[in-house]
């Protein structure tokens, strides 16, 4: 066999290898497509399991995210972040210096608690 000759040419093995390569190519493309789809559907799935109030918005942002990927990031943030708790936390941080002061326990109350134990 010389260096210029091609193995498996004009044989049945050539046809089998070509079909096998085609099947592997199609399977790879399908796997990548399904994986991409599942990752893009992640915000919708999370929103539906949490019974999120903005599921319509998350669905629309996910679909738009196929074209503009930064929109999909917004859908992920909206789906995974609890908006009510986040807004309460931001409000608490914003008004941190104006929060009502809780009176400290007096030393008499502390000594009676320790004596009772």
DSSP file (Angstrom, degrees, kcal/mol; ACC not computed):
  #  RESIDUE AA STRUCTURE BP1 BP2  ACC     N-H-->O    O-->H-N    N-H-->O    O-->H-N    TCO  KAPPA ALPHA  PHI   PSI    X-CA   Y-CA   Z-CA
    1    1 A X              0   0    0      0, 0.0     2,-0.1     0, 0.0     6,-0.0   0.000 360.0 360.0 360.0 131.2    0.0    0.0    0.0
    2    2 A X    >   -     0   0    0      1,-0.1     3,-0.6     4,-0.0     0, 0.0  -0.432 360.0-108.3 -93.8 172.3    1.4    3.4   -1.0
    3    3 A X  T 3  S+     0   0    0      1,-0.2    -1,-0.1    -2,-0.1     0, 0.0   0.728 116.2  54.4 -71.4 -21.6    1.0    6.7    0.9
    4    4 A X  T 3  S+     0   0    0      2,-0.1    -1,-0.2     0, 0.0     2,-0.2   0.626  86.7  95.0 -89.7 -13.5   -1.3    8.0   -1.9
    5    5 A X  S <  S-     0   0    0     -3,-0.6     2,-0.5     1,-0.0     0, 0.0  -0.519  70.5-133.8 -80.3 148.0   -3.8    5.2   -1.8
    6    6 A X    >   -     0   0    0     -2,-0.2     3,-1.0     3,-0.0     2,-0.1  -0.871  15.7-131.8-103.3 126.3   -6.9    5.6    0.2
    7    7 A X  T 3  S+     0   0    0     -2,-0.5     3,-0.1     1,-0.2     0, 0.0  -0.441  87.4  18.0 -72.8 153.4   -8.0    2.7    2.5
    8    8 A X  T >  S+     0   0    0      1,-0.2     3,-0.9    -2,-0.1     6,-0.4   0.498  86.2 144.4  67.6   8.5  -11.7    1.6    2.3
    9    9 A X  T <  S+     0   0    0     -3,-1.0    -1,-0.2     1,-0.3     3,-0.1  -0.596  70.2   8.1 -80.5 138.7  -12.3    3.4   -1.0
   10   10 A X  T 3  S+     0   0    0     -2,-0.3     2,-0.3     1,-0.3    -1,-0.3   0.832 109.6 107.4  60.9  36.2  -14.7    1.5   -3.4
   11   11 A X  S <> S-     0   0    0     -3,-0.9     4,-1.0     1,-0.1     3,-0.3  -0.847  84.5-108.5-130.6 171.1  -15.6   -1.0   -0.7
   12   12 A X  H  > S+     0   0    0     -2,-0.3     4,-2.2     1,-0.2     5,-0.2   0.802 116.8  63.4 -68.7 -28.7  -18.7   -1.6    1.5
   13   13 A X  H  > S+     0   0    0      1,-0.2     4,-2.7     2,-0.2    -1,-0.2   0.861  96.6  58.4 -64.8 -34.5  -16.8   -0.3    4.5
   14   14 A X  H  > S+     0   0    0     -6,-0.4     4,-1.9    -3,-0.3    -1,-0.2   0.920 108.3  45.0 -59.7 -45.0  -16.6    3.1    2.8
   15   15 A X  H  X S+     0   0    0     -4,-1.0     4,-2.3     2,-0.2    -2,-0.2   0.910 113.0  50.3 -66.8 -43.0  -20.3    3.3    2.6
   16   16 A X  H  X S+     0   0    0     -4,-2.2     4,-2.6     1,-0.2    -2,-0.2   0.912 110.9  48.9 -63.0 -43.2  -20.8    2.1    6.1
   17   17 A X  H  X S+     0   0    0     -4,-2.7     4,-2.4     2,-0.2    -1,-0.2   0.872 110.6  51.1 -66.1 -36.2  -18.3    4.7    7.5
   18   18 A X  H  X S+     0   0    0     -4,-1.9     4,-2.0    -5,-0.2    -2,-0.2   0.912 112.2  46.0 -65.8 -42.9  -20.0    7.5    5.5
   19   19 A X  H  X S+     0   0    0     -4,-2.3     4,-2.4     2,-0.2    -2,-0.2   0.914 112.7  50.8 -65.7 -42.3  -23.4    6.5    6.9
   20   20 A X  H  X S+     0   0    0     -4,-2.6     4,-2.5     1,-0.2    -2,-0.2   0.904 109.6  50.3 -61.8 -42.3  -22.0    6.2   10.4
   21   21 A X  H  X S+     0   0    0     -4,-2.4     4,-2.3     1,-0.2    -1,-0.2   0.889 110.4  50.4 -64.1 -38.8  -20.4    9.7   10.1
   22   22 A X  H  X S+     0   0    0     -4,-2.0     4,-2.5     2,-0.2    -2,-0.2   0.906 110.6  48.8 -64.5 -41.8  -23.7   11.1    8.9
   23   23 A X  H  X S+     0   0    0     -4,-2.4     4,-2.7     2,-0.2    -2,-0.2   0.911 111.8  49.0 -64.8 -42.4  -25.6    9.6   11.9
   24   24 A X  H  X S+     0   0    0     -4,-2.5     4,-2.4     2,-0.2    -2,-0.2   0.904 111.6  50.3 -63.7 -40.5  -23.0   10.9   14.3
   25   25 A X  H  X S+     0   0    0     -4,-2.3     4,-2.3     2,-0.2    -2,-0.2   0.935 113.0  44.6 -62.4 -47.6  -23.3   14.4   12.8
   26   26 A X  H  X S+     0   0    0     -4,-2.5     4,-2.5     1,-0.2    -2,-0.2   0.906 113.8  50.3 -65.3 -41.7  -27.0   14.4   13.0
   27   27 A X  H  X S+     0   0    0     -4,-2.7     4,-2.5     2,-0.2    -1,-0.2   0.892 111.0  49.4 -63.8 -39.5  -27.0   13.1   16.6
   28   28 A X  H  X S+     0   0    0     -4,-2.4     4,-2.4     2,-0.2     5,-0.2   0.925 112.2  46.9 -65.8 -44.6  -24.5   15.7   17.6
   29   29 A X  H  X S+     0   0    0     -4,-2.3     4,-2.3     1,-0.2    -2,-0.2   0.907 113.9  48.7 -63.7 -41.6  -26.5   18.5   16.1
   30   30 A X  H  X S+     0   0    0     -4,-2.5     4,-2.7     2,-0.2     5,-0.2   0.907 111.3  49.7 -64.8 -42.0  -29.7   17.2   17.7
   31   31 A X  H  X S+     0   0    0     -4,-2.5     4,-2.5     2,-0.2    -2,-0.2   0.916 112.0  47.4 -64.2 -43.7  -28.0   16.9   21.1
   32   32 A X  H  X S+     0   0    0     -4,-2.4     4,-2.5     2,-0.2    -1,-0.2   0.910 113.3  49.4 -64.0 -41.7  -26.6   20.4   21.0
   33   33 A X  H  X S+     0   0    0     -4,-2.3     4,-2.3    -5,-0.2    -2,-0.2   0.915 112.3  46.6 -63.7 -44.2  -30.0   21.7   19.9
   34   34 A X  H  X S+     0   0    0     -4,-2.7     4,-2.6     2,-0.2    -2,-0.2   0.911 113.4  49.3 -66.1 -41.8  -31.9   19.9   22.7
   35   35 A X  H  X S+     0   0    0     -4,-2.5     4,-2.3    -5,-0.2    -2,-0.2   0.920 111.5  49.0 -62.4 -43.3  -29.3   21.1   25.3
   36   36 A X  H  X S+     0   0    0     -4,-2.5     4,-2.1     1,-0.2    -2,-0.2   0.907 112.0  49.5 -61.2 -42.3  -29.6   24.7   24.0
   37   37 A X  H  X S+     0   0    0     -4,-2.3     4,-1.7     2,-0.2    -2,-0.2   0.923 110.6  49.3 -63.2 -45.5  -33.4   24.4   24.2
   38   38 A X  H  < S+     0   0    0     -4,-2.6     4,-0.4     1,-0.2    -1,-0.2   0.884 111.4  49.0 -64.4 -38.6  -33.4   23.0   27.7
   39   39 A X  H >< S+     0   0    0     -4,-2.3     3,-0.9     1,-0.2     4,-0.4   0.903 111.9  49.1 -67.2 -39.4  -31.0   25.7   29.0
   40   40 A X  H 3< S+     0   0    0     -4,-2.1     3,-0.4     1,-0.2     4,-0.3   0.786 109.3  52.6 -71.1 -25.2  -33.2   28.4   27.4
   41   41 A X  T 3X S+     0   0    0     -4,-1.7     4,-2.4     1,-0.2    -1,-0.2   0.490  82.7  96.1 -85.5  -3.7  -36.3   27.0   29.0
   42   42 A X  H <> S+     0   0    0     -3,-0.9     4,-2.5    -4,-0.4     5,-0.2   0.893  81.5  49.3 -56.2 -46.1  -34.7   27.0   32.4
   43   43 A X  H  > S+     0   0    0     -3,-0.4     4,-2.4    -4,-0.4    -1,-0.2   0.898 111.7  49.3 -62.9 -38.0  -36.3   30.4   33.5
   44   44 A X  H  > S+     0   0    0     -4,-0.3     4,-2.2     2,-0.2    -1,-0.2   0.921 112.2  48.2 -65.8 -42.7  -39.8   29.3   32.4
   45   45 A X  H  X S+     0   0    0     -4,-2.4     4,-2.0     2,-0.2    -2,-0.2   0.923 113.1  47.5 -63.2 -44.7  -39.4   26.0   34.3
   46   46 A X  H  X S+     0   0    0     -4,-2.5     4,-1.8    -5,-0.2    -2,-0.2   0.910 112.3  50.0 -63.7 -42.3  -38.2   27.7   37.5
   47   47 A X  H  <>S+     0   0    0     -4,-2.4     5,-2.9     1,-0.2     4,-0.4   0.874 110.8  49.2 -65.7 -37.3  -41.0   30.3   37.3
   48   48 A X  H  <5S+     0   0    0     -4,-2.2     3,-0.5     3,-0.2    -1,-0.2   0.860 110.4  49.8 -72.7 -33.4  -43.7   27.7   36.8
   49   49 A X  H  <5S+     0   0    0     -4,-2.0    -2,-0.2     1,-0.2    -1,-0.2   0.846 115.4  43.5 -72.6 -31.0  -42.4   25.6   39.8
   50   50 A X  T  <5S-     0   0    0     -4,-1.8    -1,-0.2    -5,-0.2    -2,-0.2   0.452 109.1-125.8 -87.4  -0.5  -42.4   28.7   42.0
   51   51 A X  T   5 -     0   0    0     -3,-0.5    -3,-0.2    -4,-0.4    -4,-0.1   0.945  38.4-161.8  51.0  52.7  -45.8   29.8   40.6
   52   52 A X    > < -     0   0    0     -5,-2.9     3,-0.8     1,-0.1    -1,-0.1  -0.329  21.6-136.7 -66.7 143.6  -44.2   33.2   39.7
   53   53 A X  T 3  S+     0   0    0      1,-0.2     3,-0.3     2,-0.1    -1,-0.1   0.720 101.1  52.9 -74.4 -21.1  -46.6   36.1   39.1
   54   54 A X  T 3>  +     0   0    0      1,-0.2     4,-2.4    24,-0.1    -1,-0.2  -0.166  64.9 129.2-107.0  38.2  -44.6   37.3   36.0
   55   55 A X  H <> S+     0   0    0     -3,-0.8     4,-2.4     1,-0.2    -1,-0.2   0.842  72.4  54.9 -65.7 -32.2  -44.5   34.0   34.1
   56   56 A X  H  > S+     0   0    0     -3,-0.3     4,-2.3     2,-0.2    -1,-0.2   0.917 109.9  46.2 -64.9 -42.8  -45.8   35.7   31.0
   57   57 A X  H  > S+     0   0    0      2,-0.2     4,-2.7     1,-0.2    -2,-0.2   0.910 112.7  50.1 -64.5 -42.8  -43.0   38.2   31.1
   58   58 A X  H  X S+     0   0    0     -4,-2.4     4,-2.1     2,-0.2    -2,-0.2   0.898 110.7  50.0 -63.7 -40.6  -40.4   35.5   31.7
   59   59 A X  H  X S+     0   0    0     -4,-2.4     4,-2.2     2,-0.2    -2,-0.2   0.931 112.2  47.1 -63.0 -45.8  -41.8   33.4   28.8
   60   60 A X  H  X S+     0   0    0     -4,-2.3     4,-2.5     1,-0.2     5,-0.2   0.921 112.8  48.8 -63.4 -43.5  -41.6   36.4   26.4
   61   61 A X  H  X S+     0   0    0     -4,-2.7     4,-1.8     1,-0.2    -1,-0.2   0.863 109.5  53.2 -64.8 -34.7  -38.1   37.3   27.6
   62   62 A X  H  < S+     0   0    0     -4,-2.1     4,-0.4     2,-0.2    -1,-0.2   0.919 110.6  46.2 -65.9 -43.2  -37.0   33.7   27.1
   63   63 A X  H >< S+     0   0    0     -4,-2.2     3,-1.2     1,-0.2     4,-0.3   0.904 113.6  48.0 -66.5 -40.7  -38.3   33.6   23.5
   64   64 A X  H >X S+     0   0    0     -4,-2.5     4,-2.4     1,-0.2     3,-1.7   0.822  99.9  70.5 -66.8 -29.2  -36.7   37.0   22.7
   65   65 A X  T 3< S+     0   0    0     -4,-1.8    -1,-0.2     1,-0.3     7,-0.2   0.668  82.2  70.7 -63.0 -17.7  -33.5   35.7   24.3
   66   66 A X  T <4 S+     0   0    0     -3,-1.2    -1,-0.3    -4,-0.4     3,-0.2   0.824 113.5  27.7 -66.2 -28.8  -33.1   33.3   21.4
   67   67 A X  T <4 S+     0   0    0     -3,-1.7     2,-0.7    -4,-0.3    -2,-0.2   0.878 133.1  31.9 -95.5 -52.6  -32.2   36.4   19.3
   68   68 A X  S >X S-     0   0    0     -4,-2.4     3,-1.2     1,-0.1     4,-0.8  -0.915  70.3-164.8-110.4 106.7  -30.8   38.8   21.9
   69   69 A X  H 3> S+     0   0    0     -2,-0.7     4,-1.3     1,-0.3     3,-0.3   0.762  83.0  65.2 -68.4 -26.8  -29.0   36.8   24.5
   70   70 A X  H 3> S+     0   0    0      1,-0.2     4,-1.3     2,-0.2    -1,-0.3   0.798  96.8  58.7 -66.5 -25.7  -28.8   39.6   27.1
   71   71 A X  H <> S+     0   0    0     -3,-1.2     4,-1.8     1,-0.2    -1,-0.2   0.858 100.4  56.1 -68.9 -34.4  -32.7   39.5   27.3
   72   72 A X  H  X S+     0   0    0     -4,-0.8     4,-2.1    -3,-0.3    -1,-0.2   0.868 101.8  56.7 -64.3 -35.6  -32.5   35.9   28.3
   73   73 A X  H  X S+     0   0    0     -4,-1.3     4,-2.3     1,-0.2    -1,-0.2   0.897 104.9  51.8 -62.3 -39.8  -30.2   36.9   31.2
   74   74 A X  H  X S+     0   0    0     -4,-1.3     4,-2.7     1,-0.2    -1,-0.2   0.906 107.6  52.4 -61.2 -41.1  -33.0   39.3   32.4
   75   75 A X  H  X S+     0   0    0     -4,-1.8     4,-2.3     1,-0.2    -2,-0.2   0.899 109.2  49.5 -62.0 -40.2  -35.5   36.4   32.3
   76   76 A X  H  X S+     0   0    0     -4,-2.1     4,-2.4     2,-0.2     5,-0.2   0.925 111.9  48.2 -64.1 -44.5  -33.1   34.3   34.4
   77   77 A X  H  X S+     0   0    0     -4,-2.3     4,-2.1     1,-0.2    -2,-0.2   0.932 113.5  46.5 -63.2 -45.4  -32.8   37.1   37.0
   78   78 A X  H  < S+     0   0    0     -4,-2.7     5,-0.2     1,-0.2    -1,-0.2   0.889 115.1  47.5 -64.3 -38.6  -36.5   37.7   37.1
   79   79 A X  H  < S+     0   0    0     -4,-2.3    -2,-0.2    -5,-0.2    -1,-0.2   0.876 119.2  36.7 -71.5 -37.7  -37.2   34.0   37.5
   80   80 A X  H  < S+     0   0    0     -4,-2.4     2,-0.5    -5,-0.2    -2,-0.2   0.708 102.7  76.4 -93.0 -20.6  -34.7   33.2   40.2
   81   81 A X  S  < S-     0   0    0     -4,-2.1     2,-0.9    -5,-0.2     3,-0.1  -0.791  78.1-131.5 -95.6 130.7  -34.8   36.4   42.3
   82   82 A X     >  -     0   0    0     -2,-0.5     4,-2.4     1,-0.2     5,-0.2  -0.711  20.4-159.6 -78.3 107.1  -37.8   36.8   44.6
   83   83 A X  H  > S+     0   0    0     -2,-0.9     4,-2.6    -5,-0.2     5,-0.2   0.858  84.4  52.0 -60.9 -40.6  -38.8   40.3   43.8
   84   84 A X  H  > S+     0   0    0      2,-0.2     4,-2.1     1,-0.2    -1,-0.2   0.930 113.2  43.4 -65.4 -45.4  -40.7   41.1   46.9
   85   85 A X  H  > S+     0   0    0      2,-0.2     4,-2.3     1,-0.2    -1,-0.2   0.890 114.0  51.9 -66.8 -37.9  -37.9   40.0   49.2
   86   86 A X  H  X S+     0   0    0     -4,-2.4     4,-2.5     2,-0.2    -2,-0.2   0.918 110.4  47.7 -65.1 -42.9  -35.3   41.8   47.1
   87   87 A X  H  X S+     0   0    0     -4,-2.6     4,-2.5     2,-0.2    -1,-0.2   0.894 111.5  50.6 -66.1 -38.5  -37.3   45.1   47.2
   88   88 A X  H  X S+     0   0    0     -4,-2.1     4,-2.4    -5,-0.2    -1,-0.2   0.911 111.5  48.7 -63.3 -40.9  -37.8   44.8   51.0
   89   89 A X  H  X S+     0   0    0     -4,-2.3     4,-2.2     2,-0.2    -2,-0.2   0.916 111.7  48.3 -65.5 -42.8  -34.1   44.3   51.4
   90   90 A X  H  X S+     0   0    0     -4,-2.5     4,-2.7     2,-0.2    -2,-0.2   0.908 111.7  50.8 -63.4 -41.2  -33.2   47.2   49.1
   91   91 A X  H  X S+     0   0    0     -4,-2.5     4,-2.5     2,-0.2    -2,-0.2   0.913 109.9  49.8 -61.7 -42.9  -35.7   49.4   51.1
   92   92 A X  H  < S+     0   0    0     -4,-2.4    -1,-0.2     1,-0.2    -2,-0.2   0.888 112.9  46.5 -64.3 -39.0  -34.1   48.3   54.4
   93   93 A X  H >< S+     0   0    0     -4,-2.2     3,-1.2     1,-0.2     4,-0.2   0.916 113.0  49.9 -67.9 -42.1  -30.7   49.2   53.1
   94   94 A X  H 3< S+     0   0    0     -4,-2.7     3,-0.3     1,-0.3    -2,-0.2   0.904 120.1  35.2 -63.3 -42.2  -31.9   52.5   51.7
   95   95 A X  T >< S+     0   0    0     -4,-2.5     3,-1.3     1,-0.2    -1,-0.3   0.038  82.5 122.3 -99.8  25.3  -33.6   53.5   55.0
   96   96 A X  G X  S+     0   0    0     -3,-1.2     3,-0.8     1,-0.3    -1,-0.2   0.839  73.4  48.6 -58.6 -37.2  -31.0   51.8   57.2
   97   97 A X  G 3  S+     0   0    0     -3,-0.3    -1,-0.3    -4,-0.2    -2,-0.1   0.628 112.8  49.4 -80.6 -10.9  -30.1   55.0   59.1
   98   98 A X  G <  S+     0   0    0     -3,-1.3    -1,-0.2     2,-0.1    -2,-0.2   0.200  77.7 127.1-111.6  14.9  -33.8   55.8   59.8
   99   99 A X  S <  S-     0   0    0     -3,-0.8     2,-0.1    -4,-0.2    -3,-0.0  -0.434  71.6 -96.4 -70.0 146.7  -34.9   52.4   61.1
  100  100 A X        -     0   0    0     -2,-0.1     2,-0.5     1,-0.1    -1,-0.1  -0.371  38.8-119.8 -64.4 142.2  -36.7   52.6   64.5
  101  101 A X        -     0   0    0     -3,-0.1     2,-0.5    -2,-0.1    -1,-0.1  -0.708  18.6-138.0 -86.8 128.2  -34.4   51.9   67.4
  102  102 A X        -     0   0    0     -2,-0.5     2,-0.1     1,-0.1    -1,-0.0  -0.746  27.1-115.8 -85.5 125.7  -35.4   48.9   69.5
  103  103 A X        -     0   0    0     -2,-0.5     2,-0.1     1,-0.1     3,-0.1  -0.364  30.5-120.2 -64.5 138.9  -34.9   49.6   73.2
  104  104 A X        -     0   0    0      1,-0.1     2,-0.1    -2,-0.1    -1,-0.1  -0.388  32.4 -95.6 -75.5 155.3  -32.3   47.5   74.8
  105  105 A X        -     0   0    0      1,-0.1    -1,-0.1    -2,-0.1     2,-0.1  -0.449  42.4-115.3 -70.2 142.6  -33.2   45.2   77.7
  106  106 A X     >  -     0   0    0     -2,-0.1     4,-1.5     1,-0.1     3,-0.2  -0.372  18.9-117.5 -75.0 159.5  -32.6   46.7   81.1
  107  107 A X  H  > S+     0   0    0      1,-0.2     4,-2.1     2,-0.2     5,-0.2   0.791 113.4  60.7 -69.1 -26.8  -30.0   45.2   83.4
  108  108 A X  H  > S+     0   0    0      2,-0.2     4,-1.9     1,-0.2    -1,-0.2   0.904 104.8  47.9 -65.5 -40.8  -32.8   44.4   86.0
  109  109 A X  H  > S+     0   0    0      1,-0.2     4,-1.6     2,-0.2    -1,-0.2   0.859 111.2  51.5 -67.9 -34.7  -34.6   42.2   83.4
  110  110 A X  H  X S+     0   0    0     -4,-1.5     4,-1.8     2,-0.2    -2,-0.2   0.891 109.5  48.8 -69.7 -39.1  -31.3   40.5   82.6
  111  111 A X  H  X S+     0   0    0     -4,-2.1     4,-1.9     1,-0.2    -2,-0.2   0.867 110.2  50.8 -71.2 -34.9  -30.5   39.7   86.2
  112  112 A X  H  X S+     0   0    0     -4,-1.9     4,-1.7     2,-0.2    -1,-0.2   0.866 109.3  52.2 -70.3 -33.0  -33.9   38.3   87.0
  113  113 A X  H  X S+     0   0    0     -4,-1.6     4,-1.0     1,-0.2    -2,-0.2   0.911 112.2  44.4 -66.9 -41.2  -33.7   36.0   83.9
  114  114 A X  H  < S+     0   0    0     -4,-1.8    -2,-0.2     1,-0.2    -1,-0.2   0.830 111.8  52.8 -74.1 -30.5  -30.4   34.6   85.0
  115  115 A X  H  < S+     0   0    0     -4,-1.9    -1,-0.2     1,-0.2    -2,-0.2   0.851 105.0  55.5 -71.9 -32.8  -31.5   34.2   88.6
  116  116 A X  H  <        0   0    0     -4,-1.7    -1,-0.2     1,-0.3    -2,-0.2   0.816 360.0 360.0 -69.5 -28.7  -34.6   32.2   87.6
  117  117 A X     <        0   0    0     -4,-1.0    -1,-0.3    -5,-0.1    -2,-0.2   0.500 360.0 360.0 -78.6 360.0  -32.4   29.7   85.6
